Amino acid sequence: MEKEKFRFYFLWISAICITAFIIQVVFPVFTELFLLNKKSIDNFEIYRFITAIFLHGSLIHLMLNLFALLFFGAILEKKIGSKKFILIYFFHL
């Protein structure tokens, strides 16, 4: 069986989180549009289950999540493969 190509998804996810945080700081309404809350569940806005995982409440929150993602995500992605890693990241509920 051929070994799966390492795709560096953990870096792409980190870049998305950083970009989302910058947009949150510049445009605070962005957070309300993509945050998972009771109103979004009542309105059946299912996309918020995915978009909320990229939002962060503060710079420290972002930095700690990036720390974990860069160190542990890189190891996990190498160990189990990029496809399984991305599935675990999005469906870790």
N, C-alpha and C positions, 0 to 999 in steps of 0.2 A: 504494500500500500504506500502510495506517495505521500510524503509529509506536506502538510498544508503550509502555504506561504504565510509568513508573519506579516501582518498588515498594519501594525501600529495603531490599532483602533483606540487604545488608551490615550494616545496623543491627540487624535481627532476629537475625542470626547472632551479632553481638557481644553482644547481650542474653542469648542462650542460653549463650554461653561464660562470661559473667560470672556468671550464675545457677548454672551447673554448678560453677564454681570456688568460689563461696560454699558450695554444698552439700558439695563435696569437703573444704573446711576444717572445716566444722561436723561432718560425718559422714564420716570417713576411709574407712569401708567402702564408700561410694558409688563411689570410684575403682576398687576391686577388682571391683565388680559390672559395670562398663561398660568397663574397660580391655581393649584387644586384646593378648592374650598367647598363648603356646603352649597353655596349658590351654583357653582359649576356642576356639582353632582345633580342638584335639583333640575337644572336646565339640560341635563344629559350631554354635557360637553366632554365627551370621552377623550378627546385629544389632550386634555389637560393632565391625564395620567402620565403621558410621555413628556410633555413640555415642562412640567413642574420639576422633573429630576435635573433640569439644567439651571434652575433658579437658585440663588443663594441670598441669605439674609444679611450678610456682612462680608467685609473683606477677609476677616479671620475665618469665617465659615467656609468661604471659597478656598482659602489657602490650605486649610486642614483637609478638605475634601480632595484637593489637587495633590497634596502630599500622599494621601492614601492611594489615590488613583495612579499616580506616577510610579510609586514603589511597588505596591501590591498588585495593581492592574497589569503592569509590565510582566511581573513574574507569572501571574495567573494566565495571561494571554499566551505567553511562551509555553506554559505547561499544558494547557488544555486546547490551545488553538484559537485563532481569531474568531471563527464563526461561533464557537461555543461561548467564548468570552462575551461577545456582543449580545448573544441571547441571554446570558446570565445578567448582564448589566441592565438590559431593558425589562426583563421579567423576573426580577429578584424579589418580588412581593411574596 
